[in-house]
Amino acid sequence: MDDVHAKRVIEGLLFVSGEPVPVKRLSDVLGGLDPQALRALAEELNQEYVQGRHALRIQEVAGGFQLVTDPQLAPWMKRGFELPKADSLSKAALETIAIIAYRQPLTKAEIEAVRGVDVSATLDTLLERQFIRVVGRKDSPGRPLLYGTTTEFLRRFGLKDLGALPPLTHEATPAVLPLVPPQPSETNDPRAVTQTH
């Protein structure tokens, strides 16, 4: 398969998926294409989009590639697809998810020690929204549950992996993370978690 045809296949798969397509899946569809060659083709497509002044971009996120709109079009996209109020996260939920993202895995008690308040309801919300999951139990008295982030967290916050989290500075608060508008999803696997530690 030549590069032109391979790029068309990549573009088509990303278009119909609506969510990140794992590099391995794209590689398999393209007859075992090397991941580096796949990334190079995705970058070529991105350059074609930029040069042609197209609205689309290919972004590497959550261990795969996803077709997204050019960030410069965000004000218009936001107007066209305002997130419903129920879809946004509270300040408490943002603070809690940030603590988990930066320090995972950790227990409810460890989260509460950082936040200084009970986080039971917030954890329930984040579990229900599939931003976090139980990743195991701590080897300590009572064997408390350990929490970590999911691929849904990465997808919704537009992160390639946990290494893409902004670095924490002295004056930075981990609660300030932009929420990426949801994309249509056929499948959602909250069991998967990507860690960079």
PyMOL commands that set and color helices and strands:
alter all, ss='L'
color gray80, all
select helices_A, chain A and resi 3-17+23-29+35-51+71-80+85-87+91-103+108-115+120-128+151-156+162-164
alter helices_A, ss='H'
color red, helices_A
select strands_A, chain A and resi 21-22+56-61+64-69+132-137+145-149
alter strands_A, ss='S'
color yellow, strands_A
deselect
rebuild
show_as cartoon
